[in-house]
């Protein structure tokens, strides 16, 4: 089964940990994670500048490792990201910002990628 995930809440919420555990369990059961779409406050997970305490999971690193190991798209809603100061190099240049905080495998894109995930997946699981 091909599954996509939609995350909507901040990385500090339990939903990110639950989504990560769900993704790992689905992969272990032989399913494919097609795409993870970060929307609203979930966009903060894409920031390279996240520095969680040592006794907490580094969700940015965990999503990055999962994506690289299993070839999973990590798509961040560009409108929600820009509103929150989450920029890749191209957007930082476009808006004349000196810094950027998003790098591959995270990518900024529009809601069309969410629609594409719904069309090309057997299931869309939402974590809010």
N, C-alpha and C positions, 0 to 999 in steps of 0.2 A: 504494500500500500504506500502511496506517495502522500506525504503529509506536509503541510505548511503551518507555520506558527505566526500568530499575531500577538505582539506584546504591546501593552498600552500604559503600564504604570512604571514609576521610577525604579531604577535598579535596587534601591533600598527596600523595596517591597518584597514580600515572599514570592510573588508571582514569577520573578526572574529565576529564582532558584528552582521553583517548581517546573518552569518551562525547560530549563536546562536538564533537569532530571528526567522529564518526560522525553525530551529529544534523545538523550542517551539510552533510555529504556526502549524507545521505539527502534532505534538503530540496532540495539542488541537483539531485538526480536525479529530483525530482518526487514524492517520497513525503511523507507527512504525519507529523509527530511529534504524537501525541495527548496524551501526558502523560509527564512525568519525575517519578518517585517517588524521594524521598531517604529512605533507611532506614539504621538503625544510625549509624555515624560519618559517613555522607554528609550527615547533617543539618547538620553544621557549615557547609556551603556556603551555607545560608540566612541566616547571621548577617550583619547589616549592619556588624558590628564587625571583619570580616576586613580585615586590612591587609597584604597580601603585599608582599614586596620589589619594587622597581621593575623588576627584571629578570625577574620571574615574571608569568604571566598572572593577572589578578584573576578567579578563577572565579565568584565571586558576581556580579560585574558582567557577565561573559560570559553566564551563564545568564539573568540578568535581561534583557539585551539580546535574546538569542535568543527568550525567551518573549514579550516585548513586540512584537517584529518579526513573529513568526509565530503569535501567539495560542496559545501552548502553556501547558498547566497545569503548574505547578511545585508539587508536593504533597510536604510533609514529614511523615513519620510523627510524629504528635503524642506518642505514648508515648516514642519514641526521642529526640525533640527535648527534651521536658521533663526527661528524665533527664540531658541534657547542658547544661541551662541555655539552651536555645534557645526563646524565648517570643515570641509576638506580643502586641499590646496587650491583647487580651481575656484571654489566659492570665496575663499579668503582673498584671492587675487581680484575676483569680480567685484567684491565689495570694499576693496582697498584696505583690507585688514592685514596687519603685520604677522599674525599667527594663524595656525590652523590646528585642529585637534582630532581629525578623522583620517585614518589611513586604511588601506586594504587589510583584511578582506571586507571591512565595512564599506558600503557605498551609499552615497546620497542619491535618491531617485524619487520619482513621484508616485502618486497613488495608483498609477497604471500598473506598477509592479505588484501591488497588492491584488488587483484584479487578475493579473496574469497568474499569480499564485493560486487564486481561487479556481481559475479555469483549468490549470494544469495539475492540480492536486486532487486526490480522492477525498481528502478531509482538510478542513481549515480549523485549527484549534486555537482559541483565543485565551490569553492570560491577561486579565485586567486587574 
